[in-house]
Amino acid sequence: MLKWAFRLARRRAGAFTGLSGRFPPPKRVVFEISDRCNLRCSHCGFWRLPPEPSSPSTSDWVSLLRPLNAWLGPFSLSFKRGEPLLEPSLDPIIREASSLGIATSVTTNAMLLDAERAGRLAAAGLSTIRLSLDSLSRDVHDSGRGRRGCYDKVMRALELLAGLPMSVSIISVITSRNLRELAALTGFVSSRKLASVVFNPLQRAQGADLEGLWPGSEAGAALDELIAMKKAGAPVENSVSHLELMKDYFSGRLASRQFPACAAGRQFTVLKNGDIQLCPHMQAIGNIKRISARSAWGSPAGSAVLGAIAGCRKDCRAYSCNFDAGAYEGLRLFAKKFLAPAVWGRQ
């Protein structure tokens, strides 16, 4: 009876409802056009990975957009991992996406962002730029990013981007180094009148050196402070439910929770080699050189991965890319209404 009630709650909440033919199409798409990075961040192992031997051409990337738009309707397109500004294909993809009314965002460390580059991004129609900033201390930020001058580049980028027709946000990785600065970073974003700050929990990434970086249960107080600021109107992009979930993630309690389910299936990623991926820990469901994204989504491989995601309860569901605040809040409200409070409270 209890298992049935949980399954019903998930369906009513608009979370995962079955295999791929009954999953809502994703509304977030990520293009990982770069497998290179000009920094050596201690919390990230991406720069240690070998480069891909082959990748789609600029025209291949651009040609994906119209079919995606026809299939998905309005969706957001993000450029993440590596350093997107290293790739010459970035501007043509943004330009085509903008012409189709697709909202685009780029996450960058700002090392390559000068006045000319910022102007080209604006001319291409970029909607949002997210600058990586982990600390208001130059030494803390630069040491975590593995290169001197990173902090100054971000501060200079904020000046260059002021007045350009795009939204500007800060993105920050929560570690033990900046745990006591989260509120100050939020205040900085408010004082600069930036669009928002996004906090990503430290990930157990392949090849990353996390020694001394894990915040542990001490993260609770810092996250509670962020929650209070969020409720008071501070420009924290994370939902309150996501910040609450991070407390369980850092303290090790998340493994015992049934809810929320992983929301990785609400977006898909096209990797540098063209693979279509729903979860980085599961097999690719196709490659854009051989199959369309829509066909891959509806394929047996797509169904298998989507089904596996629906039942997954690993800690990585706390990552920003795997958390869906809308689905979780709908589920929470339904469960509190139809299930005993004591049952929901154990999740």
TORKOL-4160 file (C-alpha; in steps of 0.2 Angstrom, whole numbers, padded with zeros to 4 digits, m for minus):
347
<pt num="1" X="0000" Y="0000" Z="0000"/>
<pt num="2" X="0014" Y="0012" Z="0005"/>
<pt num="3" X="0024" Y="0009" Z="m0011"/>
<pt num="4" X="0008" Y="0011" Z="m0022"/>
<pt num="5" X="0005" Y="0028" Z="m0013"/>
<pt num="6" X="0023" Y="0034" Z="m0016"/>
<pt num="7" X="0021" Y="0029" Z="m0035"/>
<pt num="8" X="0004" Y="0038" Z="m0036"/>
<pt num="9" X="0012" Y="0054" Z="m0028"/>
<pt num="10" X="0026" Y="0054" Z="m0040"/>
<pt num="11" X="0013" Y="0053" Z="m0055"/>
<pt num="12" X="0002" Y="0067" Z="m0048"/>
<pt num="13" X="0017" Y="0078" Z="m0045"/>
<pt num="14" X="0022" Y="0077" Z="m0063"/>
<pt num="15" X="0038" Y="0068" Z="m0060"/>
<pt num="16" X="0042" Y="0052" Z="m0069"/>
<pt num="17" X="0027" Y="0043" Z="m0076"/>
<pt num="18" X="0034" Y="0028" Z="m0085"/>
<pt num="19" X="0046" Y="0024" Z="m0099"/>
<pt num="20" X="0051" Y="0036" Z="m0113"/>
<pt num="21" X="0035" Y="0037" Z="m0122"/>
<pt num="22" X="0026" Y="0044" Z="m0107"/>
<pt num="23" X="0040" Y="0055" Z="m0100"/>
<pt num="24" X="0037" Y="0073" Z="m0103"/>
<pt num="25" X="0050" Y="0079" Z="m0116"/>
<pt num="26" X="0065" Y="0088" Z="m0108"/>
<pt num="27" X="0065" Y="0107" Z="m0108"/>
<pt num="28" X="0084" Y="0109" Z="m0104"/>
<pt num="29" X="0097" Y="0105" Z="m0116"/>
<pt num="30" X="0116" Y="0106" Z="m0113"/>
<pt num="31" X="0129" Y="0106" Z="m0127"/>
<pt num="32" X="0146" Y="0102" Z="m0120"/>
<pt num="33" X="0155" Y="0109" Z="m0135"/>
<pt num="34" X="0172" Y="0110" Z="m0126"/>
<pt num="35" X="0183" Y="0096" Z="m0119"/>
<pt num="36" X="0197" Y="0109" Z="m0115"/>
<pt num="37" X="0199" Y="0120" Z="m0100"/>
<pt num="38" X="0212" Y="0134" Z="m0096"/>
<pt num="39" X="0211" Y="0131" Z="m0077"/>
<pt num="40" X="0215" Y="0117" Z="m0065"/>
<pt num="41" X="0202" Y="0118" Z="m0052"/>
<pt num="42" X="0204" Y="0107" Z="m0038"/>
<pt num="43" X="0186" Y="0102" Z="m0036"/>
<pt num="44" X="0185" Y="0097" Z="m0054"/>
<pt num="45" X="0193" Y="0082" Z="m0063"/>
<pt num="46" X="0187" Y="0087" Z="m0081"/>
<pt num="47" X="0204" Y="0095" Z="m0086"/>
<pt num="48" X="0213" Y="0079" Z="m0082"/>
<pt num="49" X="0203" Y="0068" Z="m0094"/>
<pt num="50" X="0210" Y="0065" Z="m0111"/>
<pt num="51" X="0203" Y="0075" Z="m0126"/>
<pt num="52" X="0190" Y="0067" Z="m0137"/>
<pt num="53" X="0197" Y="0060" Z="m0153"/>
<pt num="54" X="0183" Y="0067" Z="m0164"/>
<pt num="55" X="0168" Y="0079" Z="m0162"/>
<pt num="56" X="0154" Y="0087" Z="m0172"/>
<pt num="57" X="0158" Y="0101" Z="m0183"/>
<pt num="58" X="0150" Y="0119" Z="m0181"/>
<pt num="59" X="0137" Y="0115" Z="m0194"/>
<pt num="60" X="0133" Y="0099" Z="m0185"/>
<pt num="61" X="0130" Y="0108" Z="m0169"/>
<pt num="62" X="0120" Y="0122" Z="m0178"/>
<pt num="63" X="0109" Y="0109" Z="m0187"/>
<pt num="64" X="0103" Y="0101" Z="m0171"/>
<pt num="65" X="0093" Y="0117" Z="m0166"/>
<pt num="66" X="0079" Y="0117" Z="m0178"/>
<pt num="67" X="0074" Y="0099" Z="m0175"/>
<pt num="68" X="0075" Y="0101" Z="m0157"/>
<pt num="69" X="0065" Y="0117" Z="m0157"/>
<pt num="70" X="0051" Y="0108" Z="m0168"/>
<pt num="71" X="0051" Y="0093" Z="m0155"/>
<pt num="72" X="0053" Y="0102" Z="m0138"/>
<pt num="73" X="0045" Y="0119" Z="m0141"/>
<pt num="74" X="0052" Y="0132" Z="m0130"/>
<pt num="75" X="0068" Y="0126" Z="m0121"/>
<pt num="76" X="0084" Y="0132" Z="m0114"/>
<pt num="77" X="0101" Y="0129" Z="m0121"/>
<pt num="78" X="0116" Y="0129" Z="m0109"/>
<pt num="79" X="0135" Y="0128" Z="m0113"/>
<pt num="80" X="0144" Y="0120" Z="m0099"/>
<pt num="81" X="0159" Y="0110" Z="m0094"/>
<pt num="82" X="0177" Y="0114" Z="m0100"/>
<pt num="83" X="0178" Y="0132" Z="m0105"/>
<pt num="84" X="0165" Y="0136" Z="m0119"/>
<pt num="85" X="0174" Y="0152" Z="m0124"/>
<pt num="86" X="0189" Y="0142" Z="m0131"/>
<pt num="87" X="0178" Y="0135" Z="m0145"/>
<pt num="88" X="0175" Y="0145" Z="m0161"/>
<pt num="89" X="0159" Y="0136" Z="m0164"/>
<pt num="90" X="0151" Y="0145" Z="m0149"/>
<pt num="91" X="0145" Y="0161" Z="m0157"/>
<pt num="92" X="0137" Y="0153" Z="m0173"/>
<pt num="93" X="0127" Y="0141" Z="m0162"/>
<pt num="94" X="0121" Y="0155" Z="m0151"/>
<pt num="95" X="0117" Y="0166" Z="m0166"/>
<pt num="96" X="0106" Y="0152" Z="m0173"/>
<pt num="97" X="0098" Y="0148" Z="m0157"/>
<pt num="98" X="0094" Y="0166" Z="m0154"/>
<pt num="99" X="0086" Y="0167" Z="m0171"/>
<pt num="100" X="0074" Y="0153" Z="m0166"/>
<pt num="101" X="0070" Y="0161" Z="m0150"/>
<pt num="102" X="0079" Y="0148" Z="m0139"/>
<pt num="103" X="0086" Y="0155" Z="m0123"/>
<pt num="104" X="0105" Y="0152" Z="m0121"/>
<pt num="105" X="0117" Y="0153" Z="m0106"/>
<pt num="106" X="0136" Y="0151" Z="m0105"/>
<pt num="107" X="0145" Y="0147" Z="m0089"/>
<pt num="108" X="0163" Y="0153" Z="m0090"/>
<pt num="109" X="0178" Y="0156" Z="m0079"/>
<pt num="110" X="0180" Y="0174" Z="m0088"/>
<pt num="111" X="0199" Y="0171" Z="m0092"/>
<pt num="112" X="0195" Y="0174" Z="m0110"/>
<pt num="113" X="0182" Y="0188" Z="m0108"/>
<pt num="114" X="0188" Y="0205" Z="m0114"/>
<pt num="115" X="0178" Y="0219" Z="m0121"/>
<pt num="116" X="0178" Y="0212" Z="m0139"/>
<pt num="117" X="0173" Y="0195" Z="m0134"/>
<pt num="118" X="0159" Y="0201" Z="m0123"/>
<pt num="119" X="0153" Y="0212" Z="m0137"/>
<pt num="120" X="0153" Y="0197" Z="m0149"/>
<pt num="121" X="0143" Y="0187" Z="m0137"/>
<pt num="122" X="0130" Y="0201" Z="m0135"/>
<pt num="123" X="0129" Y="0203" Z="m0154"/>
<pt num="124" X="0126" Y="0184" Z="m0156"/>
<pt num="125" X="0111" Y="0185" Z="m0144"/>
<pt num="126" X="0117" Y="0177" Z="m0129"/>
<pt num="127" X="0103" Y="0177" Z="m0115"/>
<pt num="128" X="0113" Y="0174" Z="m0099"/>
<pt num="129" X="0131" Y="0173" Z="m0094"/>
<pt num="130" X="0136" Y="0164" Z="m0078"/>
<pt num="131" X="0153" Y="0169" Z="m0071"/>
<pt num="132" X="0162" Y="0157" Z="m0059"/>
<pt num="133" X="0166" Y="0165" Z="m0043"/>
<pt num="134" X="0169" Y="0154" Z="m0027"/>
<pt num="135" X="0175" Y="0168" Z="m0015"/>
<pt num="136" X="0177" Y="0186" Z="m0012"/>
<pt num="137" X="0194" Y="0183" Z="m0007"/>
<pt num="138" X="0207" Y="0184" Z="m0022"/>
<pt num="139" X="0218" Y="0170" Z="m0014"/>
<pt num="140" X="0204" Y="0158" Z="m0010"/>
<pt num="141" X="0196" Y="0159" Z="m0027"/>
<pt num="142" X="0213" Y="0158" Z="m0037"/>
<pt num="143" X="0220" Y="0144" Z="m0027"/>
<pt num="144" X="0204" Y="0134" Z="m0029"/>
<pt num="145" X="0204" Y="0137" Z="m0048"/>
<pt num="146" X="0223" Y="0133" Z="m0049"/>
<pt num="147" X="0228" Y="0149" Z="m0058"/>
<pt num="148" X="0232" Y="0167" Z="m0052"/>
<pt num="149" X="0222" Y="0181" Z="m0059"/>
<pt num="150" X="0205" Y="0172" Z="m0060"/>
<pt num="151" X="0197" Y="0183" Z="m0047"/>
<pt num="152" X="0203" Y="0199" Z="m0056"/>
<pt num="153" X="0197" Y="0193" Z="m0072"/>
<pt num="154" X="0179" Y="0190" Z="m0065"/>
<pt num="155" X="0179" Y="0207" Z="m0057"/>
<pt num="156" X="0184" Y="0215" Z="m0074"/>
<pt num="157" X="0171" Y="0204" Z="m0083"/>
<pt num="158" X="0157" Y="0211" Z="m0072"/>
<pt num="159" X="0163" Y="0229" Z="m0077"/>
<pt num="160" X="0163" Y="0224" Z="m0096"/>
<pt num="161" X="0146" Y="0216" Z="m0095"/>
<pt num="162" X="0137" Y="0230" Z="m0087"/>
<pt num="163" X="0125" Y="0238" Z="m0099"/>
<pt num="164" X="0126" Y="0224" Z="m0112"/>
<pt num="165" X="0109" Y="0216" Z="m0116"/>
<pt num="166" X="0111" Y="0200" Z="m0107"/>
<pt num="167" X="0108" Y="0193" Z="m0089"/>
<pt num="168" X="0123" Y="0191" Z="m0078"/>
<pt num="169" X="0124" Y="0179" Z="m0064"/>
<pt num="170" X="0137" Y="0171" Z="m0053"/>
<pt num="171" X="0139" Y="0153" Z="m0050"/>
<pt num="172" X="0148" Y="0146" Z="m0035"/>
<pt num="173" X="0154" Y="0129" Z="m0029"/>
<pt num="174" X="0151" Y="0125" Z="m0011"/>
<pt num="175" X="0166" Y="0119" Z="m0002"/>
<pt num="176" X="0174" Y="0120" Z="0015"/>
<pt num="177" X="0184" Y="0134" Z="0008"/>
<pt num="178" X="0170" Y="0146" Z="0005"/>
<pt num="179" X="0157" Y="0139" Z="0017"/>
<pt num="180" X="0157" Y="0154" Z="0028"/>
<pt num="181" X="0156" Y="0166" Z="0013"/>
<pt num="182" X="0140" Y="0160" Z="0005"/>
<pt num="183" X="0130" Y="0174" Z="0013"/>
<pt num="184" X="0143" Y="0187" Z="0008"/>
<pt num="185" X="0143" Y="0181" Z="m0010"/>
<pt num="186" X="0124" Y="0183" Z="m0010"/>
<pt num="187" X="0126" Y="0200" Z="m0003"/>
<pt num="188" X="0139" Y="0204" Z="m0016"/>
<pt num="189" X="0127" Y="0199" Z="m0030"/>
<pt num="190" X="0113" Y="0210" Z="m0023"/>
<pt num="191" X="0125" Y="0225" Z="m0021"/>
<pt num="192" X="0130" Y="0223" Z="m0039"/>
<pt num="193" X="0112" Y="0221" Z="m0045"/>
<pt num="194" X="0116" Y="0205" Z="m0054"/>
<pt num="195" X="0102" Y="0193" Z="m0059"/>
<pt num="196" X="0106" Y="0179" Z="m0047"/>
<pt num="197" X="0119" Y="0168" Z="m0039"/>
<pt num="198" X="0118" Y="0149" Z="m0041"/>
<pt num="199" X="0126" Y="0138" Z="m0028"/>
<pt num="200" X="0132" Y="0121" Z="m0034"/>
<pt num="201" X="0136" Y="0107" Z="m0021"/>
<pt num="202" X="0153" Y="0100" Z="m0022"/>
<pt num="203" X="0152" Y="0085" Z="m0033"/>
<pt num="204" X="0162" Y="0069" Z="m0032"/>
<pt num="205" X="0169" Y="0071" Z="m0050"/>
<pt num="206" X="0180" Y="0059" Z="m0059"/>
<pt num="207" X="0198" Y="0064" Z="m0056"/>
<pt num="208" X="0194" Y="0078" Z="m0044"/>
<pt num="209" X="0205" Y="0080" Z="m0028"/>
<pt num="210" X="0192" Y="0083" Z="m0014"/>
<pt num="211" X="0204" Y="0081" Z="0001"/>
<pt num="212" X="0200" Y="0094" Z="0013"/>
<pt num="213" X="0186" Y="0102" Z="0002"/>
<pt num="214" X="0171" Y="0092" Z="0009"/>
<pt num="215" X="0160" Y="0103" Z="0020"/>
<pt num="216" X="0151" Y="0089" Z="0029"/>
<pt num="217" X="0138" Y="0093" Z="0042"/>
<pt num="218" X="0145" Y="0111" Z="0045"/>
<pt num="219" X="0136" Y="0115" Z="0029"/>
<pt num="220" X="0120" Y="0115" Z="0038"/>
<pt num="221" X="0121" Y="0132" Z="0047"/>
<pt num="222" X="0128" Y="0141" Z="0031"/>
<pt num="223" X="0113" Y="0134" Z="0020"/>
<pt num="224" X="0101" Y="0139" Z="0034"/>
<pt num="225" X="0107" Y="0156" Z="0032"/>
<pt num="226" X="0105" Y="0156" Z="0013"/>
<pt num="227" X="0087" Y="0149" Z="0015"/>
<pt num="228" X="0083" Y="0164" Z="0026"/>
<pt num="229" X="0090" Y="0176" Z="0014"/>
<pt num="230" X="0081" Y="0167" Z="0000"/>
<pt num="231" X="0065" Y="0169" Z="0009"/>
<pt num="232" X="0068" Y="0187" Z="0012"/>
<pt num="233" X="0070" Y="0190" Z="m0007"/>
<pt num="234" X="0089" Y="0188" Z="m0010"/>
<pt num="235" X="0093" Y="0184" Z="m0028"/>
<pt num="236" X="0098" Y="0165" Z="m0024"/>
<pt num="237" X="0092" Y="0155" Z="m0039"/>
<pt num="238" X="0092" Y="0139" Z="m0030"/>
<pt num="239" X="0075" Y="0134" Z="m0023"/>
<pt num="240" X="0073" Y="0133" Z="m0004"/>
<pt num="241" X="0069" Y="0114" Z="m0006"/>
<pt num="242" X="0086" Y="0112" Z="m0016"/>
<pt num="243" X="0096" Y="0121" Z="m0002"/>
<pt num="244" X="0087" Y="0110" Z="0011"/>
<pt num="245" X="0092" Y="0094" Z="0001"/>
<pt num="246" X="0110" Y="0100" Z="0001"/>
<pt num="247" X="0110" Y="0099" Z="0020"/>
<pt num="248" X="0106" Y="0080" Z="0019"/>
<pt num="249" X="0119" Y="0078" Z="0004"/>
<pt num="250" X="0133" Y="0085" Z="0014"/>
<pt num="251" X="0129" Y="0077" Z="0030"/>
<pt num="252" X="0127" Y="0060" Z="0022"/>
<pt num="253" X="0108" Y="0058" Z="0026"/>
<pt num="254" X="0102" Y="0059" Z="0008"/>
<pt num="255" X="0105" Y="0040" Z="0005"/>
<pt num="256" X="0091" Y="0036" Z="0017"/>
<pt num="257" X="0078" Y="0047" Z="0008"/>
<pt num="258" X="0066" Y="0041" Z="m0005"/>
<pt num="259" X="0062" Y="0058" Z="m0011"/>
<pt num="260" X="0065" Y="0067" Z="m0022"/>
<pt num="261" X="0068" Y="0056" Z="m0036"/>
<pt num="262" X="0082" Y="0061" Z="m0048"/>
<pt num="263" X="0077" Y="0073" Z="m0062"/>
<pt num="264" X="0091" Y="0069" Z="m0074"/>
<pt num="265" X="0078" Y="0064" Z="m0087"/>
<pt num="266" X="0072" Y="0082" Z="m0088"/>
<pt num="267" X="0087" Y="0087" Z="m0098"/>
<pt num="268" X="0099" Y="0079" Z="m0110"/>
<pt num="269" X="0117" Y="0083" Z="m0114"/>
<pt num="270" X="0126" Y="0082" Z="m0131"/>
<pt num="271" X="0144" Y="0078" Z="m0127"/>
<pt num="272" X="0159" Y="0084" Z="m0136"/>
<pt num="273" X="0160" Y="0068" Z="m0146"/>
<pt num="274" X="0142" Y="0069" Z="m0151"/>
<pt num="275" X="0135" Y="0056" Z="m0138"/>
<pt num="276" X="0117" Y="0060" Z="m0131"/>
<pt num="277" X="0117" Y="0058" Z="m0113"/>
<pt num="278" X="0104" Y="0059" Z="m0099"/>
<pt num="279" X="0115" Y="0054" Z="m0085"/>
<pt num="280" X="0134" Y="0055" Z="m0084"/>
<pt num="281" X="0134" Y="0039" Z="m0074"/>
<pt num="282" X="0124" Y="0029" Z="m0087"/>
<pt num="283" X="0126" Y="0024" Z="m0105"/>
<pt num="284" X="0123" Y="0036" Z="m0119"/>
<pt num="285" X="0107" Y="0033" Z="m0128"/>
<pt num="286" X="0114" Y="0038" Z="m0145"/>
<pt num="287" X="0125" Y="0049" Z="m0155"/>
<pt num="288" X="0120" Y="0064" Z="m0166"/>
<pt num="289" X="0130" Y="0058" Z="m0180"/>
<pt num="290" X="0119" Y="0043" Z="m0182"/>
<pt num="291" X="0102" Y="0046" Z="m0174"/>
<pt num="292" X="0091" Y="0062" Z="m0170"/>
<pt num="293" X="0089" Y="0067" Z="m0152"/>
<pt num="294" X="0071" Y="0064" Z="m0153"/>
<pt num="295" X="0073" Y="0046" Z="m0160"/>
<pt num="296" X="0086" Y="0043" Z="m0146"/>
<pt num="297" X="0074" Y="0048" Z="m0133"/>
<pt num="298" X="0061" Y="0036" Z="m0139"/>
<pt num="299" X="0072" Y="0022" Z="m0142"/>
<pt num="300" X="0074" Y="0006" Z="m0132"/>
<pt num="301" X="0091" Y="0013" Z="m0125"/>
<pt num="302" X="0082" Y="0029" Z="m0120"/>
<pt num="303" X="0068" Y="0020" Z="m0112"/>
<pt num="304" X="0080" Y="0009" Z="m0102"/>
<pt num="305" X="0090" Y="0024" Z="m0096"/>
<pt num="306" X="0075" Y="0034" Z="m0091"/>
<pt num="307" X="0068" Y="0020" Z="m0082"/>
<pt num="308" X="0084" Y="0018" Z="m0072"/>
<pt num="309" X="0084" Y="0036" Z="m0068"/>
<pt num="310" X="0066" Y="0035" Z="m0061"/>
<pt num="311" X="0072" Y="0022" Z="m0049"/>
<pt num="312" X="0089" Y="0030" Z="m0044"/>
<pt num="313" X="0092" Y="0036" Z="m0027"/>
<pt num="314" X="0110" Y="0040" Z="m0028"/>
<pt num="315" X="0117" Y="0056" Z="m0019"/>
<pt num="316" X="0120" Y="0064" Z="m0036"/>
<pt num="317" X="0102" Y="0069" Z="m0036"/>
<pt num="318" X="0107" Y="0083" Z="m0026"/>
<pt num="319" X="0117" Y="0091" Z="m0040"/>
<pt num="320" X="0109" Y="0106" Z="m0048"/>
<pt num="321" X="0107" Y="0097" Z="m0065"/>
<pt num="322" X="0098" Y="0083" Z="m0057"/>
<pt num="323" X="0086" Y="0093" Z="m0046"/>
<pt num="324" X="0069" Y="0099" Z="m0052"/>
<pt num="325" X="0061" Y="0111" Z="m0039"/>
<pt num="326" X="0044" Y="0111" Z="m0048"/>
<pt num="327" X="0042" Y="0092" Z="m0048"/>
<pt num="328" X="0048" Y="0090" Z="m0030"/>
<pt num="329" X="0037" Y="0104" Z="m0023"/>
<pt num="330" X="0022" Y="0096" Z="m0032"/>
<pt num="331" X="0026" Y="0079" Z="m0025"/>
<pt num="332" X="0029" Y="0086" Z="m0007"/>
<pt num="333" X="0012" Y="0095" Z="m0007"/>
<pt num="334" X="0003" Y="0080" Z="m0014"/>
<pt num="335" X="0011" Y="0068" Z="m0001"/>
<pt num="336" X="0008" Y="0079" Z="0013"/>
<pt num="337" X="m0010" Y="0080" Z="0008"/>
<pt num="338" X="m0014" Y="0062" Z="0005"/>
<pt num="339" X="0000" Y="0053" Z="0015"/>
<pt num="340" X="0001" Y="0053" Z="0034"/>
<pt num="341" X="0013" Y="0066" Z="0040"/>
<pt num="342" X="0023" Y="0053" Z="0049"/>
<pt num="343" X="0026" Y="0044" Z="0033"/>
<pt num="344" X="0032" Y="0059" Z="0023"/>
<pt num="345" X="0042" Y="0065" Z="0038"/>
<pt num="346" X="0053" Y="0049" Z="0036"/>
<pt num="347" X="0058" Y="0053" Z="0018"/>
